[in-house]
Amino acid sequence: MSSTEVPDPDIVQPIAPHQDDAAKRYSMAEVERARSAPEDIEEKGANVDYGKIDKEVAKYSSAVRIDISPEENTRLRKLIDKRILVVMILTYFLQAIDKGTMSFSSIMGLPKDTGLLTPEGKVSQDFSWLTTCIYITILVVEYPQNYIIARVPVAKYLSFSIIAWGAVLACHAACHNFVGLVVVRTLLGLFESACQPAFVILSAMWYKREEQASRVTYWYMMNGAQQIVGGLLAYCFTLITDGPLRSWQWLFLAYGVISVLFGFFVLWWMPDSPMRAKCFTEEDKHLMVERVRENQTGLQNRVFKKEQVWDALTDPQTWCYAGIQFTTTLPTSGLGAFANLIISGSLGFSNLQTQLLAMVLGFYIIIVLLGSVWLVKKFNQNILTMLGFVIPSFVGTILLMTVPNQTFAQHVGLLICYYITLSFWAAQTLALSMMSRNVGGQTKKTVVVATNFIFWSAGNAIGPQVFLSRDAPKYFTAFATHLGCYAVLVLILVFFRFYLVRQNKKRDQLAAAGVSEARDERLTHAFEDLTDRENPNFRYVY
């Protein structure tokens, strides 16, 4: 704030009047006064429509933006990371490792013990339904889940979901046939469906736009971490050869108990929102709200708005995110469910080698995701980065389909090809972070996120089904389908970038023409729950 401006009575002022803006600190008296809205709403300026702002947000927000120094911003981000990012990373790691148990158990005796082998000794098509049923469940419950997440304390709901899915995972150990496995897998999908949508909401609630890509990547790369840790732990469980339970039963039981205990930890440790965070001071809570003002995507609003539903359904963004998820999760789920079968059966490695090689795959996934977020930070090009990482997927898949698999050198070469096919994960991750950064309005965000994960679950449900048992071990039909997905993904990304660039240019033209709403540096309407299309001051990241 310059010295010539008349200060707003509720904007938090620096303690030392002569202190440089880069080193501002804030007095508790002013923070308390900011919290007293809506009693003195009239003092805050006529430009802010407090009828559109959530009451909890209004108590901690100022009429217009306040500048937070880089040092203060770093301090706040570290506090948030400690409470939010740590929980998201560990939760997603547990969910990823829980999902990975089916792949690992496929070579630990589960198909034989539960009657999922064909007379020829191959894994039957029923095995693929154990993955598909999870995602059919998610497809059905995704809209209700997102509606609930937007209207309940998100941390408490997340902790309940973790405890519930941990209990269901442990129950896998009691299953001895296909029907029992389908029941517990369906329940697992029900409770796990809250995880990723909650994380998208949390990322937008707690983090600035430039921070969200890295934060989403950090928790999403736990898919790679579970391959590393999961492969090592699965090998350890494989060493169990006697006792009351089989090795795969101990695997499910151990992971289930750990998930339940972690769910209770989340209930104790994680705050529901910046406004309800008892672990932070009133001053810090106010600043945590203000630091996300520039996102202009809203922070919290529990009022359902029909007009935002229509905005979401008619926005090309919604369907681009959905298309990206479908074309990336269809290959992901099949490659994930059949990973160990492909490596051991198709590529000719032993069970021990397969478990250990899964660790290498995990390292590669982490490198891909960290590499993609580094490129985004350096060049600020999300969609071009996504397109670049699709290229290795084309190359790897084509080689898997065409190169013969007879010598050891060919085994190794095809294994590397299998690894690089998963490069497209960068597109999936960056699309999630773009969604949290580019969609404004809480009702609209609920619809967009729900639609996104419906297509995500549809892709995951179909993915294992294209791995036909009659095609084993080459699975030519599956890999041909994956090539089709990559081609469609490229078309979606090219259109998406064109659309977002065009939208930004239109808004820049409005600003250049003197339309004040398109150039509001004070971000007056940031918390009014406007959608991105209702707010001409909003600019998209691409």
C-alpha positions as CSV (number, residue, x, y, z in Angstrom):
1,M,0.0,0.0,0.0
2,S,1.5,3.4,-1.0
3,S,1.6,6.2,1.5
4,T,-0.8,8.3,-0.7
5,E,-3.7,5.8,-0.4
6,V,-6.4,6.2,2.3
7,P,-6.2,3.0,4.4
8,D,-9.3,0.9,4.7
9,P,-10.3,0.6,8.4
10,D,-10.3,-3.2,8.3
11,I,-7.2,-3.8,6.2
12,V,-4.5,-5.2,8.5
13,Q,-1.8,-2.6,8.9
14,P,1.9,-3.0,9.6
15,I,3.0,-2.7,13.2
16,A,5.8,-0.3,12.2
17,P,4.5,2.5,10.0
18,H,7.9,3.2,8.5
19,Q,8.7,-0.4,7.9
20,D,9.3,-1.5,4.3
21,D,6.4,-3.3,2.6
22,A,8.6,-6.4,2.1
23,A,8.9,-6.9,5.8
24,K,5.3,-6.2,7.0
25,R,4.0,-7.7,10.2
26,Y,0.5,-7.5,11.5
27,S,-1.0,-6.5,14.8
28,M,-3.4,-8.8,16.7
29,A,-5.7,-5.8,17.3
30,E,-6.2,-5.3,13.6
31,V,-6.7,-9.0,13.0
32,E,-9.4,-9.1,15.7
33,R,-11.1,-6.2,14.0
34,A,-11.0,-8.0,10.7
35,R,-12.6,-11.0,12.3
36,S,-15.6,-8.8,13.5
37,A,-17.1,-8.7,10.0
38,P,-20.0,-8.9,9.2
39,E,-20.9,-6.4,12.0
40,D,-18.9,-3.6,10.3
41,I,-19.4,-4.7,6.7
42,E,-20.5,-1.2,5.8
43,E,-17.0,0.1,6.8
44,K,-15.3,-2.2,4.3
45,G,-16.3,-0.6,1.1
46,A,-19.3,-0.7,-1.2
47,N,-17.6,-2.7,-3.9
48,V,-17.6,-5.9,-2.0
49,D,-20.8,-8.0,-2.0
50,Y,-20.6,-9.7,1.4
51,G,-23.9,-11.5,0.6
52,K,-21.9,-13.7,-1.7
53,I,-19.1,-14.5,0.7
54,D,-19.2,-17.4,3.1
55,K,-19.6,-16.1,6.7
56,E,-16.5,-17.9,8.0
57,V,-14.4,-16.5,5.1
58,A,-15.8,-13.0,5.7
59,K,-14.6,-13.1,9.3
60,Y,-11.0,-13.5,8.2
61,S,-10.9,-11.5,4.9
62,S,-10.3,-7.9,4.3
63,A,-12.1,-5.7,1.8
64,V,-9.2,-5.7,-0.7
65,R,-5.9,-7.5,-1.0
66,I,-3.1,-6.9,1.5
67,D,0.6,-7.5,0.6
68,I,2.3,-10.3,2.4
69,S,6.1,-10.2,2.3
70,P,8.0,-13.2,0.7
71,E,9.5,-14.0,4.1
72,E,6.1,-14.1,5.8
73,N,4.6,-16.0,2.9
74,T,7.4,-18.7,3.2
75,R,6.7,-19.0,7.0
76,L,3.0,-19.5,6.4
77,R,3.6,-22.0,3.7
78,K,5.8,-24.1,5.9
79,L,3.1,-24.1,8.6
80,I,0.5,-25.2,6.1
81,D,2.8,-27.9,4.6
82,K,3.4,-29.3,8.1
83,R,-0.4,-29.8,8.7
84,I,-1.8,-30.3,5.2
85,L,0.8,-31.4,2.7
86,V,2.2,-34.1,5.1
87,V,-1.2,-35.5,5.6
88,M,-2.0,-35.5,1.8
89,I,1.3,-37.2,1.0
90,L,0.9,-39.9,3.6
91,T,-2.8,-40.5,2.9
92,Y,-2.2,-40.8,-0.9
93,F,0.8,-43.1,-0.2
94,L,-1.4,-45.4,1.9
95,Q,-4.2,-45.3,-0.7
96,A,-1.7,-46.1,-3.5
97,I,-0.1,-48.9,-1.6
98,D,-3.5,-50.3,-0.6
99,K,-4.5,-50.3,-4.3
100,G,-1.2,-51.9,-5.3
101,T,-1.7,-54.8,-3.0
102,M,-4.0,-56.5,-5.6
103,S,-1.2,-56.3,-8.2
104,F,1.4,-57.7,-5.8
105,S,-0.9,-60.4,-4.4
106,S,-1.5,-61.6,-8.0
107,I,1.8,-63.4,-7.9
108,M,1.6,-64.3,-4.2
109,G,-1.0,-67.0,-4.6
110,L,-4.2,-65.0,-4.3
111,P,-5.6,-66.1,-7.7
112,K,-5.0,-69.8,-6.9
113,D,-6.4,-69.5,-3.3
114,T,-9.6,-67.8,-4.4
115,G,-10.3,-69.8,-7.5
116,L,-9.3,-67.2,-10.1
117,L,-7.2,-69.5,-12.3
118,T,-8.4,-71.0,-15.6
119,P,-8.0,-74.8,-16.1
120,E,-4.8,-74.0,-18.0
121,G,-3.4,-72.2,-14.9
122,K,-3.7,-68.7,-16.2
123,V,-5.3,-65.8,-14.3
124,S,-8.9,-65.7,-15.4
125,Q,-10.8,-62.6,-16.7
126,D,-12.5,-62.4,-13.3
127,F,-9.3,-61.0,-11.8
128,S,-9.6,-57.8,-13.9
129,W,-13.1,-57.3,-12.3
130,L,-11.5,-56.9,-8.9
131,T,-10.0,-53.6,-10.1
132,T,-13.0,-52.6,-12.3
133,C,-15.6,-53.0,-9.5
134,I,-13.7,-50.3,-7.5
135,Y,-14.0,-47.8,-10.2
136,I,-17.6,-48.6,-11.1
137,T,-18.4,-47.8,-7.5
138,I,-16.5,-44.5,-7.7
139,L,-18.3,-43.6,-10.9
140,V,-21.7,-44.1,-9.1
141,V,-20.8,-42.3,-5.9
142,E,-18.6,-39.4,-7.2
143,Y,-21.3,-36.7,-7.4
144,P,-22.7,-37.4,-3.9
145,Q,-19.2,-37.6,-2.5
146,N,-18.3,-34.2,-3.9
147,Y,-21.5,-32.7,-2.7
148,I,-20.8,-33.9,0.8
149,I,-17.1,-32.8,0.7
150,A,-18.2,-29.2,-0.1
151,R,-20.5,-29.1,2.9
152,V,-18.9,-30.9,5.7
153,P,-15.6,-30.4,7.6
154,V,-13.3,-31.9,5.0
155,A,-10.5,-33.1,7.4
156,K,-12.9,-35.0,9.6
157,Y,-14.6,-36.6,6.6
158,L,-11.3,-37.6,5.1
159,S,-10.2,-39.2,8.4
160,F,-13.5,-41.2,8.5
161,S,-12.9,-42.4,5.0
162,I,-9.4,-43.5,5.8
163,I,-10.5,-45.5,8.8
164,A,-13.3,-47.1,6.9
165,W,-11.2,-48.1,3.9
166,G,-8.5,-49.5,6.3
167,A,-11.0,-51.7,7.9
168,V,-12.3,-52.9,4.5
169,L,-8.8,-53.6,3.3
170,A,-8.1,-55.8,6.3
171,C,-11.2,-57.8,5.5
172,H,-9.6,-58.9,2.2
173,A,-7.7,-61.4,4.3
174,A,-10.9,-63.2,5.1
175,C,-12.0,-63.7,1.5
176,H,-11.7,-67.1,-0.1
177,N,-13.7,-66.7,-3.3
178,F,-14.5,-64.3,-6.1
179,V,-17.8,-63.1,-4.6
180,G,-16.2,-62.1,-1.3
181,L,-13.4,-60.2,-3.1
182,V,-15.9,-58.3,-5.2
183,V,-17.8,-57.2,-2.1
184,V,-14.8,-55.9,-0.2
185,R,-13.3,-54.3,-3.4
186,T,-16.6,-52.4,-4.0
187,L,-16.7,-51.1,-0.4
188,L,-13.0,-50.1,-0.8
189,G,-14.0,-48.0,-3.9
190,L,-16.8,-46.3,-1.9
191,F,-14.5,-45.1,0.9
192,E,-11.5,-44.3,-1.2
193,S,-13.6,-42.2,-3.6
194,A,-13.3,-39.2,-1.2
195,C,-9.6,-39.0,-1.3
196,Q,-8.6,-37.3,-4.5
197,P,-11.6,-34.9,-4.7
198,A,-10.8,-33.8,-1.2
199,F,-7.2,-33.1,-2.1
200,V,-8.2,-30.9,-5.0
201,I,-10.4,-28.9,-2.7
202,L,-7.7,-28.7,-0.1
203,S,-5.0,-27.6,-2.6
204,A,-7.2,-24.7,-3.7
205,M,-8.2,-23.8,-0.2
206,W,-4.7,-23.6,1.3
207,Y,-2.2,-22.9,-1.5
208,K,-1.5,-20.1,-3.9
209,R,-1.8,-20.9,-7.6
210,E,1.9,-21.1,-8.2
211,E,2.3,-23.5,-5.3
212,Q,-0.5,-25.9,-6.4
213,A,1.3,-27.7,-9.3
214,S,4.1,-28.8,-7.0
215,R,1.8,-29.8,-4.1
216,V,-0.4,-31.9,-6.3
217,T,2.7,-33.5,-7.8
218,Y,4.2,-34.3,-4.4
219,W,1.1,-36.3,-3.2
220,Y,0.5,-37.8,-6.7
221,M,4.1,-39.1,-7.0
222,M,3.3,-41.4,-4.0
223,N,2.1,-43.8,-6.8
224,G,5.8,-44.2,-7.6
225,A,6.7,-44.4,-3.9
226,Q,4.3,-47.2,-3.4
227,Q,5.9,-49.1,-6.2
228,I,9.3,-48.8,-4.4
229,V,8.1,-49.5,-0.9
230,G,5.3,-51.8,-1.9
231,G,7.7,-54.0,-4.0
232,L,10.1,-54.3,-1.1
233,L,7.4,-55.1,1.4
234,A,5.7,-57.5,-0.9
235,Y,8.9,-59.4,-1.3
236,C,9.2,-59.5,2.5
237,F,5.7,-60.9,2.8
238,T,6.5,-63.4,0.1
239,L,9.0,-65.0,2.5
240,I,6.2,-66.0,4.8
241,T,5.6,-69.7,3.8
242,D,3.9,-71.2,6.8
243,G,1.5,-70.2,9.7
244,P,-2.2,-69.6,10.0
245,L,-2.4,-67.2,7.0
246,R,-1.0,-67.0,3.5
247,S,1.5,-64.3,2.6
248,W,-1.1,-62.3,0.6
249,Q,-3.5,-62.4,3.6
250,W,-0.8,-60.9,5.9
251,L,-0.2,-58.2,3.3
252,F,-3.8,-57.1,3.3
253,L,-4.2,-57.4,7.1
254,A,-1.1,-55.4,7.9
255,Y,-1.9,-52.5,5.5
256,G,-5.5,-52.4,6.7
257,V,-4.5,-52.0,10.4
258,I,-1.9,-49.3,9.5
259,S,-4.5,-47.4,7.5
260,V,-7.0,-47.4,10.4
261,L,-4.4,-46.1,12.8
262,F,-3.4,-43.4,10.4
263,G,-7.0,-42.3,10.0
264,F,-7.2,-41.5,13.7
265,F,-4.0,-39.5,13.4
266,V,-5.5,-37.4,10.6
267,L,-8.6,-36.7,12.8
268,W,-6.3,-35.3,15.4
269,W,-3.7,-33.5,13.3
270,M,-5.4,-31.9,10.2
271,P,-7.5,-28.7,10.4
272,D,-10.7,-28.5,8.3
273,S,-9.9,-25.0,6.9
274,P,-7.8,-21.9,7.6
275,M,-10.7,-20.4,9.4
276,R,-11.2,-23.4,11.7
277,A,-7.6,-24.2,12.4
278,K,-7.2,-24.2,16.1
279,C,-3.5,-25.0,15.7
280,F,-2.8,-21.5,14.2
281,T,-3.0,-18.1,15.8
282,E,-5.8,-15.7,14.8
283,E,-3.2,-13.5,13.0
284,D,-1.9,-16.5,11.0
285,K,-5.4,-17.6,10.1
286,H,-6.2,-14.2,8.7
287,L,-3.0,-14.1,6.6
288,M,-3.6,-17.7,5.4
289,V,-7.0,-16.6,4.0
290,E,-5.5,-13.4,2.5
291,R,-2.6,-15.3,0.8
292,V,-5.0,-17.2,-1.5
293,R,-7.0,-14.1,-2.4
294,E,-5.1,-13.8,-5.7
295,N,-6.2,-17.3,-6.7
296,Q,-9.7,-15.8,-7.4
297,T,-11.2,-19.3,-7.2
298,G,-13.0,-18.9,-3.9
299,L,-12.1,-20.5,-0.6
300,Q,-15.3,-21.9,0.9
301,N,-19.0,-21.6,0.2
302,R,-21.6,-24.1,1.2
303,V,-24.5,-22.5,-0.7
304,F,-25.6,-24.6,-3.8
305,K,-25.9,-22.4,-6.8
306,K,-27.8,-23.8,-9.8
307,E,-26.4,-21.3,-12.2
308,Q,-22.9,-22.5,-11.5
309,V,-24.0,-26.1,-12.3
310,W,-25.0,-24.9,-15.8
311,D,-21.7,-22.9,-16.0
312,A,-19.7,-26.0,-15.3
313,L,-21.7,-28.2,-17.8
314,T,-21.3,-25.7,-20.6
315,D,-17.6,-24.9,-20.0
316,P,-15.2,-26.6,-22.4
317,Q,-12.8,-26.7,-19.5
318,T,-14.9,-29.3,-17.8
319,W,-14.8,-31.7,-20.6
320,C,-11.2,-31.2,-21.4
321,Y,-10.2,-32.2,-17.8
322,A,-12.6,-35.1,-18.1
323,G,-11.1,-36.2,-21.4
324,I,-7.5,-36.0,-20.1
325,Q,-8.4,-38.2,-17.1
326,F,-10.2,-40.8,-19.2
327,T,-7.4,-41.1,-21.8
328,T,-4.7,-41.3,-19.1
329,T,-6.4,-43.5,-16.5
330,L,-7.5,-46.2,-19.0
331,P,-3.9,-47.1,-19.7
332,T,-2.9,-46.5,-16.1
333,S,-5.3,-48.9,-14.4
334,G,-4.6,-51.7,-16.8
335,L,-0.8,-51.3,-16.6
336,G,-1.1,-51.0,-12.8
337,A,-3.3,-54.1,-12.3
338,F,-1.4,-56.2,-14.7
339,A,2.1,-54.8,-14.1
340,N,3.5,-57.8,-12.3
341,L,1.8,-60.2,-14.7
342,I,3.3,-58.4,-17.7
343,I,6.8,-58.3,-16.2
344,S,6.8,-61.9,-15.0
345,G,4.7,-63.5,-17.8
346,S,5.3,-61.4,-20.8
347,L,8.9,-60.4,-20.2
348,G,10.1,-63.6,-18.6
349,F,11.3,-62.5,-15.1
350,S,11.0,-64.5,-11.9
351,N,8.6,-63.6,-9.1
352,L,11.5,-62.2,-7.0
353,Q,12.9,-60.2,-9.9
354,T,9.4,-58.9,-10.7
355,Q,8.8,-57.6,-7.1
356,L,12.2,-55.9,-7.2
357,L,11.8,-54.5,-10.7
358,A,8.5,-52.8,-9.5
359,M,10.8,-50.6,-7.4
360,V,12.6,-49.4,-10.4
361,L,9.3,-48.5,-12.0
362,G,8.5,-46.5,-8.9
363,F,11.7,-44.5,-9.2
364,Y,10.9,-43.8,-12.9
365,I,7.4,-42.5,-12.0
366,I,8.8,-40.1,-9.4
367,I,11.5,-38.8,-11.8
368,V,8.8,-38.2,-14.5
369,L,6.5,-36.3,-12.1
370,L,9.3,-34.2,-10.5
371,G,10.7,-33.5,-13.9
372,S,7.3,-32.3,-15.2
373,V,6.8,-29.9,-12.3
374,W,10.3,-28.6,-12.6
375,L,9.7,-27.8,-16.3
376,V,6.4,-26.1,-15.4
377,K,8.1,-23.9,-12.8
378,K,10.9,-23.0,-15.2
379,F,8.9,-22.3,-18.4
380,N,5.4,-21.8,-17.0
381,Q,4.0,-24.0,-19.7
382,N,1.7,-26.7,-18.3
383,I,0.0,-28.1,-21.5
384,L,3.2,-28.0,-23.6
385,T,4.9,-30.0,-20.8
386,M,2.1,-32.5,-20.8
387,L,2.4,-32.9,-24.6
388,G,6.1,-33.5,-24.3
389,F,5.7,-36.4,-21.8
390,V,3.2,-38.2,-24.0
391,I,5.8,-38.8,-26.7
392,P,7.7,-41.5,-24.8
393,S,4.4,-43.3,-24.2
394,F,3.9,-43.6,-27.9
395,V,7.4,-44.9,-28.4
396,G,7.4,-47.4,-25.6
397,T,4.0,-48.8,-26.5
398,I,4.8,-49.2,-30.2
399,L,8.1,-51.1,-29.3
400,L,6.2,-53.4,-26.8
401,M,3.9,-54.4,-29.7
402,T,6.5,-54.9,-32.4
403,V,9.8,-56.0,-30.9
404,P,10.2,-59.8,-30.4
405,N,10.8,-61.2,-26.9
406,Q,13.2,-64.0,-27.2
407,T,16.6,-63.1,-25.8
408,F,17.6,-61.7,-22.4
409,A,18.7,-58.4,-24.1
410,Q,15.2,-58.1,-25.6
411,H,13.7,-58.9,-22.1
412,V,15.6,-55.9,-20.7
413,G,14.9,-53.6,-23.6
414,L,11.2,-54.3,-23.5
415,L,11.2,-53.8,-19.7
416,I,12.6,-50.3,-20.3
417,C,9.9,-49.7,-23.0
418,Y,7.3,-50.7,-20.4
419,Y,8.7,-48.2,-18.0
420,I,8.7,-45.3,-20.4
421,T,5.1,-45.9,-21.5
422,L,4.1,-44.5,-18.0
423,S,5.5,-41.1,-18.9
424,F,2.0,-39.8,-19.7
425,W,1.4,-39.7,-15.9
426,A,2.8,-36.2,-16.1
427,A,-0.3,-35.1,-18.1
428,Q,-2.7,-36.7,-15.5
429,T,-1.0,-34.9,-12.6
430,L,-0.6,-31.5,-14.2
431,A,-4.3,-31.6,-15.3
432,L,-5.4,-32.1,-11.7
433,S,-3.3,-29.1,-10.6
434,M,-4.7,-27.0,-13.5
435,M,-8.2,-27.9,-12.4
436,S,-7.7,-26.6,-8.9
437,R,-6.1,-23.4,-10.3
438,N,-8.5,-22.6,-13.2
439,V,-12.0,-23.3,-11.8
440,G,-13.7,-20.6,-9.7
441,G,-17.0,-20.9,-7.8
442,Q,-17.5,-23.6,-5.2
443,T,-20.6,-25.2,-6.7
444,K,-19.0,-25.1,-10.2
445,K,-15.8,-26.6,-8.8
446,T,-17.8,-29.4,-7.1
447,V,-19.4,-30.3,-10.5
448,V,-16.1,-30.0,-12.4
449,V,-14.2,-32.2,-9.9
450,A,-17.0,-34.7,-9.8
451,T,-17.2,-34.9,-13.6
452,N,-13.5,-35.2,-13.7
453,F,-13.4,-38.2,-11.3
454,I,-16.4,-39.9,-13.0
455,F,-14.3,-40.0,-16.2
456,W,-11.3,-40.9,-14.1
457,S,-13.2,-43.9,-12.6
458,A,-14.6,-44.8,-16.0
459,G,-11.1,-45.0,-17.5
460,N,-9.9,-47.0,-14.5
461,A,-12.9,-49.4,-14.8
462,I,-12.3,-50.0,-18.5
463,G,-8.5,-50.3,-18.3
464,P,-8.2,-53.8,-17.0
465,Q,-10.9,-55.1,-19.3
466,V,-8.8,-54.4,-22.4
467,F,-6.2,-56.9,-21.1
468,L,-7.9,-59.9,-22.5
469,S,-6.8,-63.3,-21.2
470,R,-6.7,-64.8,-24.7
471,D,-4.1,-62.1,-25.7
472,A,-1.6,-63.1,-22.9
473,P,1.3,-62.6,-22.7
474,K,1.6,-59.9,-25.4
475,Y,-1.8,-58.2,-24.7
476,F,-1.8,-56.7,-28.3
477,T,-5.4,-55.4,-28.0
478,A,-4.6,-53.6,-24.8
479,F,-1.6,-51.8,-26.1
480,A,-3.4,-50.8,-29.3
481,T,-6.1,-49.3,-27.2
482,H,-3.5,-47.4,-25.3
483,L,-2.1,-45.9,-28.5
484,G,-5.6,-44.7,-29.4
485,C,-5.9,-43.0,-26.0
486,Y,-2.6,-41.2,-26.4
487,A,-3.7,-39.9,-29.8
488,V,-7.0,-38.6,-28.4
489,L,-5.1,-37.1,-25.5
490,V,-2.9,-35.1,-27.8
491,L,-5.9,-33.7,-29.7
492,I,-7.5,-32.7,-26.4
493,L,-4.4,-30.9,-25.1
494,V,-3.9,-29.0,-28.4
495,F,-7.6,-27.8,-28.3
496,F,-7.4,-27.0,-24.6
497,R,-4.4,-24.8,-24.9
498,F,-5.9,-22.9,-27.9
499,Y,-9.1,-22.3,-25.9
500,L,-7.4,-21.0,-22.7
501,V,-5.1,-18.7,-24.6
502,R,-8.0,-17.3,-26.5
503,Q,-10.0,-16.7,-23.3
504,N,-7.1,-14.8,-21.7
505,K,-6.6,-12.7,-24.8
506,K,-10.3,-11.7,-24.7
507,R,-9.9,-10.6,-21.1
508,D,-6.7,-8.7,-21.8
509,Q,-8.6,-6.8,-24.6
510,L,-11.3,-5.8,-22.1
511,A,-8.7,-4.6,-19.7
512,A,-6.9,-2.6,-22.4
513,A,-10.3,-1.1,-23.4
514,G,-10.6,0.4,-19.9
515,V,-13.1,-2.2,-18.3
516,S,-12.2,-1.9,-14.6
517,E,-13.6,-5.3,-13.7
518,A,-11.0,-6.9,-16.0
519,R,-8.1,-5.2,-14.4
520,D,-8.8,-5.1,-10.6
521,E,-5.4,-5.2,-9.0
522,R,-7.1,-4.9,-5.6
523,L,-8.9,-8.3,-6.2
524,T,-12.0,-6.9,-4.5
525,H,-14.3,-9.7,-5.6
526,A,-11.9,-12.6,-5.0
527,F,-14.0,-14.2,-2.2
528,E,-17.4,-13.6,-3.7
529,D,-17.7,-17.2,-5.0
530,L,-17.7,-16.0,-8.7
531,T,-17.0,-18.6,-11.3
532,D,-13.9,-18.1,-13.5
533,R,-16.3,-17.2,-16.4
534,E,-18.2,-14.7,-14.3
535,N,-15.0,-12.9,-13.2
536,P,-13.4,-10.9,-16.1
537,N,-10.4,-10.3,-13.9
538,F,-9.6,-14.0,-13.8
539,R,-6.8,-15.3,-16.0
540,Y,-6.2,-19.0,-16.8
541,V,-3.0,-20.9,-16.5
542,Y,-2.1,-23.1,-19.4
